[in-house]
């Protein structure tokens, strides 16, 4: 079996997606138990600092300038072309750059720690020394987290998602269990951060051991190869633009709500948004597996690229449709049971708009991923840059005119435009995907009409019956693809989404 067939087989991709999802879901389950205990034991101020430290660890990836994902793409590409001889210079150049960027990031954070604590975050004076110590300990972890991203990138390129999950699950558990452990001795945030740092260091060493087993070039250090710098930074730089603009558009809505409607309105918007965002673990898991697979297939097997793209798109769509339809149709009742009638009245329009928007966003993910996989992250980044100013204008207008419902509507309109543009670009860039992209555009229209029709279904029993029927239909659409993938018979793209 060729390396392309081996690394992009349906059976392997299906298993990789399951392991990837498990690696994401397990820490969330632990968090549900640990967070209330941490709040009670640490107090709100210390827990707030811990939450910022967790966020900081997550956003350290910005320091790597996209090199981790660039490494996944370039290694996958060379594996697909059987150019393993080029992996040594590529991988070691990437790791030298990652180490340098990590050291720069650590130095910046160490210097700025006092300013963050006393100026930006307004930490209570009694916690100043403790918080500064915690941020400086956190700074030591910047190179560790960045280098780990490169090691994970190598494992992803080799489709070793099982190994990644087996390391990620205990690491994710320790993210919450570690502070719980130190809480038994001291509430100090510095000690909790130290445990996080140690667990990340152990994870990095474990990832290195696993990556060196699949890529022996990691065992023999090399000097930087200047010819590899440009492709790494060129690809990673545009990814960094996307990584900055994307969160900016994602989180700007709550700032507009605070400015236009007051902070009390933020909670009515953010709560349903965050719940719906947590439902996106499955799309993240599937796209995480599709990215290296499409990078491997690109340039060596256009038909297999089409197979991966279309069947991955179909599984993703039909898997998420009943979930987000249920969120739309039963969201009001769920809000009443969970948070009360007042919350339901305020947040129901937000749930409706955002559920529709997240469903449309599902249809953007394959195009977003394939453009990066074929080496055109610049097209994605330029699209997001072009959307930013018009989105902010619409957001400001609708927030003032229609409140938090208008903010949710603006977010959904932006997602719709993004989905249409990215799919059109993917079809223009890749001739082999044009038929699939055309079908996707039809499905975007049909999905929009479907969610508009949901507003007309009022009786609760009819909403339940519709969700059951939609779930059965989704199972019928997805099961043949999963069965063929697991049996090794998936060799052609599905005929429709």
WOHU-V192590 format. One record per residue. RES is the residue in one letter. PHI is phi as a letter, one per 40 degrees, with the letter a starting at -180 (999 if undefined). PSI is psi in whole degrees, 0 to 359 (* if undefined). NEAR is the number of other C-alpha atoms within 8 Angstrom. Layout:
((RES;PHI;PSI;NEAR) (RES;PHI;PSI;NEAR))
This chain:
((X;999;132;4) (X;c;162;5) (X;c;326;9) (X;c;310;13) (X;c;320;8) (X;c;315;9) (X;c;352;11) (X;b;17;14) (X;c;145;11) (X;d;320;12) (X;c;315;10) (X;c;317;12) (X;c;321;13) (X;c;315;11) (X;c;322;9) (X;c;319;13) (X;c;320;13) (X;c;315;9) (X;c;321;11) (X;c;318;16) (X;c;318;13) (X;c;320;10) (X;c;331;13) (X;c;324;13) (X;c;322;9) (X;d;313;11) (X;c;328;12) (X;c;320;8) (X;c;320;8) (X;c;322;11) (X;c;324;10) (X;d;326;8) (X;c;319;8) (X;c;322;11) (X;c;313;9) (X;d;323;8) (X;c;321;9) (X;c;319;13) (X;c;316;10) (X;c;319;8) (X;c;322;8) (X;c;330;12) (X;g;159;9) (X;c;322;8) (X;c;311;9) (X;c;320;11) (X;c;324;11) (X;d;319;8) (X;c;318;10) (X;c;320;10) (X;c;322;8) (X;c;322;8) (X;c;318;11) (X;d;315;8) (X;c;320;8) (X;c;317;8) (X;d;320;10) (X;c;326;7) (X;c;5;7) (X;c;339;11) (X;d;337;11) (X;c;332;10) (X;c;339;9) (X;c;0;12) (X;f;34;11) (X;g;10;15) (X;c;330;14) (X;c;311;14) (X;c;326;11) (X;c;321;11) (X;c;318;14) (X;d;313;14) (X;c;313;15) (X;c;324;9) (X;c;316;11) (X;d;317;14) (X;c;315;12) (X;c;326;13) (X;c;322;12) (X;c;331;14) (X;c;8;10) (X;f;43;7) (X;b;51;9) (X;c;337;7) (X;c;339;5) (X;c;354;8) (X;c;323;11) (X;d;303;10) (X;c;320;12) (X;c;309;10) (X;c;315;11) (X;c;329;13) (X;c;317;15) (X;c;317;13) (X;c;327;10) (X;c;317;9) (X;c;319;8) (X;c;318;14) (X;c;317;11) (X;c;315;8) (X;c;323;11) (X;c;318;15) (X;c;320;10) (X;c;314;8) (X;c;319;12) (X;c;317;13) (X;c;317;9) (X;c;315;8) (X;c;322;11) (X;c;315;10) (X;c;321;7) (X;c;354;8) (X;d;312;11) (X;c;321;9) (X;c;319;8) (X;d;317;9) (X;c;313;13) (X;c;338;11) (X;b;298;8) (X;c;313;7) (X;c;345;7) (X;f;50;7) (X;c;139;10) (X;d;142;7) (X;d;326;6) (X;c;340;5) (X;b;4;8) (X;d;305;11) (X;c;317;7) (X;c;317;10) (X;c;318;13) (X;c;317;11) (X;c;319;9) (X;c;317;13) (X;c;327;12) (X;c;325;11) (X;c;317;12) (X;d;322;13) (X;c;324;12) (X;c;332;10) (X;c;350;12) (X;d;308;14) (X;c;325;14) (X;c;313;12) (X;c;320;13) (X;c;316;16) (X;c;323;13) (X;d;321;12) (X;c;322;11) (X;c;319;16) (X;c;318;13) (X;c;322;12) (X;d;320;12) (X;c;316;13) (X;c;321;15) (X;c;320;12) (X;c;328;14) (X;c;10;9) (X;f;40;13) (X;c;54;10) (X;c;335;13) (X;c;315;10) (X;c;316;9) (X;d;314;13) (X;c;321;13) (X;c;335;9) (X;c;321;11) (X;c;325;11) (X;c;305;13) (X;c;327;8) (X;c;316;11) (X;c;322;10) (X;c;317;13) (X;c;335;11) (X;d;325;10) (X;b;323;13) (X;c;329;10) (X;d;306;12) (X;c;327;15) (X;c;323;11) (X;c;311;8) (X;c;333;12) (X;c;335;13) (X;c;341;7) (X;b;322;6) (X;a;144;7) (X;c;2;10) (X;d;129;10) (X;c;335;12) (X;c;318;11) (X;c;321;11) (X;c;320;12) (X;c;325;14) (X;c;317;11) (X;c;319;11) (X;c;318;12) (X;c;314;12) (X;c;317;8) (X;c;323;11) (X;c;322;12) (X;c;316;10) (X;c;319;8) (X;c;318;12) (X;d;315;13) (X;c;323;8) (X;c;319;9) (X;c;321;13) (X;c;316;10) (X;d;316;8) (X;c;318;10) (X;c;325;13) (X;c;340;11) (X;c;329;7) (X;c;342;8) (X;b;94;8) (X;c;344;8) (X;c;340;10) (X;c;341;11) (X;c;350;6) (X;b;96;6) (X;d;145;7) (X;b;164;8) (X;c;164;7) (X;c;139;8) (X;b;111;9) (X;c;332;7) (X;c;342;6) (X;c;347;10) (X;c;314;10) (X;c;309;8) (X;c;325;8) (X;c;309;12) (X;c;328;11) (X;c;313;8) (X;c;312;15) (X;c;327;14) (X;c;315;10) (X;c;326;12) (X;c;322;13) (X;c;321;11) (X;d;313;9) (X;c;319;11) (X;c;338;9) (X;c;313;9) (X;c;320;12) (X;d;303;9) (X;c;328;8) (X;c;315;8) (X;c;330;10) (X;c;319;7) (X;b;353;8) (X;c;333;8) (X;d;319;11) (X;c;332;10) (X;c;322;8) (X;c;322;12) (X;c;314;16) (X;c;321;12) (X;c;321;8) (X;c;327;8) (X;b;350;12) (X;g;155;9) (X;c;331;9) (X;c;335;8) (X;c;340;11) (X;c;318;11) (X;c;327;8) (X;c;338;12) (X;c;312;13) (X;c;323;9) (X;c;305;8) (X;c;327;11) (X;c;312;11) (X;c;323;8) (X;c;314;8) (X;c;325;12) (X;c;325;7) (X;c;340;7) (X;c;356;7) (X;c;12;8) (X;c;321;10) (X;c;312;9) (X;d;320;10) (X;c;319;9) (X;c;315;13) (X;c;315;13) (X;c;328;11) (X;c;327;10) (X;c;323;15) (X;c;328;13) (X;d;304;13) (X;c;329;15) (X;c;317;15) (X;c;326;15) (X;c;320;15) (X;c;317;19) (X;c;332;15) (X;c;133;13) (X;g;349;7) (X;b;336;9) (X;a;86;9) (X;c;324;10) (X;c;318;8) (X;c;324;11) (X;d;318;11) (X;c;320;12) (X;c;310;12) (X;c;314;13) (X;c;309;13) (X;c;315;13) (X;c;326;11) (X;c;319;11) (X;c;318;11) (X;c;315;12) (X;c;316;11) (X;c;314;12) (X;c;308;11) (X;c;334;12) (X;c;324;11) (X;c;338;10) (X;d;309;11) (X;c;330;12) (X;c;310;8) (X;c;332;12) (X;c;320;11) (X;c;321;10) (X;c;320;12) (X;c;310;12) (X;c;329;9) (X;b;1;9) (X;d;315;12) (X;d;315;10) (X;c;321;8) (X;c;320;8) (X;c;322;13) (X;c;313;12) (X;c;320;7) (X;c;313;6) (X;b;353;9) (X;h;168;9) (X;c;322;8) (X;c;316;8) (X;c;321;11) (X;d;312;13) (X;c;323;7) (X;c;324;8) (X;b;348;12) (X;d;313;11) (X;c;326;8) (X;c;315;14) (X;d;315;14) (X;c;310;11) (X;c;316;12) (X;c;325;14) (X;c;317;13) (X;c;318;13) (X;c;317;13) (X;c;326;12) (X;c;319;12) (X;c;323;14) (X;c;330;11) (X;d;324;12) (X;c;350;13) (X;c;334;13) (X;c;315;10) (X;c;319;12) (X;c;316;11) (X;d;314;11) (X;c;318;11) (X;c;326;13) (X;c;320;13) (X;c;322;11) (X;c;329;13) (X;c;10;9) (X;g;23;8) (X;b;53;10) (X;c;340;11) (X;c;325;9) (X;c;322;9) (X;c;313;13) (X;c;317;13) (X;c;325;8) (X;c;314;11) (X;c;323;12) (X;c;319;9) (X;c;331;8) (X;c;337;10) (X;d;304;10) (X;c;312;8) (X;d;322;8) (X;c;316;12) (X;c;323;8) (X;c;312;8) (X;c;321;9) (X;c;313;14) (X;c;317;9) (X;c;310;8) (X;c;329;13) (X;c;319;16) (X;c;329;10) (X;c;324;7) (X;b;10;9) (X;g;212;11) (X;c;334;12) (X;c;321;12) (X;c;323;13) (X;c;314;14) (X;c;321;12) (X;c;319;12) (X;c;318;12) (X;c;317;13) (X;c;321;13) (X;c;318;9) (X;c;319;10) (X;c;320;12) (X;c;313;11) (X;c;317;8) (X;c;316;12) (X;c;314;12) (X;c;314;10) (X;c;313;9) (X;c;322;13) (X;c;320;14) (X;c;319;9) (X;c;318;9) (X;c;318;14) (X;c;324;14) (X;c;322;8) (X;c;327;6) (X;b;103;8) (X;d;325;7) (X;c;343;9) (X;b;5;10) (X;c;320;11) (X;c;318;8) (X;c;320;9) (X;c;320;12) (X;c;318;9) (X;c;321;10) (X;c;320;11) (X;c;322;10) (X;c;319;8) (X;c;325;9) (X;d;313;10) (X;c;314;8) (X;c;322;8) (X;c;318;10) (X;d;316;10) (X;c;319;8) (X;d;313;8) (X;c;331;10) (X;c;321;8) (X;c;334;8) (X;d;330;9) (X;c;338;7) (X;c;348;6) (X;c;103;8) (X;c;312;7) (X;c;134;6) (X;c;321;6) (X;c;322;6) (X;c;325;9) (X;c;318;12) (X;c;314;8) (X;c;322;8) (X;c;319;8) (X;c;319;11) (X;c;315;8) (X;c;319;8) (X;c;323;10) (X;c;318;9) (X;c;317;8) (X;c;317;8) (X;c;319;12) (X;c;319;10) (X;c;327;8) (X;c;325;10) (X;c;323;12) (X;d;316;8) (X;d;322;8) (X;c;316;11) (X;c;317;9) (X;c;315;8) (X;c;321;11) (X;c;313;13) (X;c;333;11) (X;c;359;8) (X;g;19;9) (X;b;4;8) (X;c;105;10) (X;b;1;6) (X;a;155;8) (X;c;151;10) (X;c;159;9) (X;c;341;4) (X;a;170;7) (X;c;*;10))
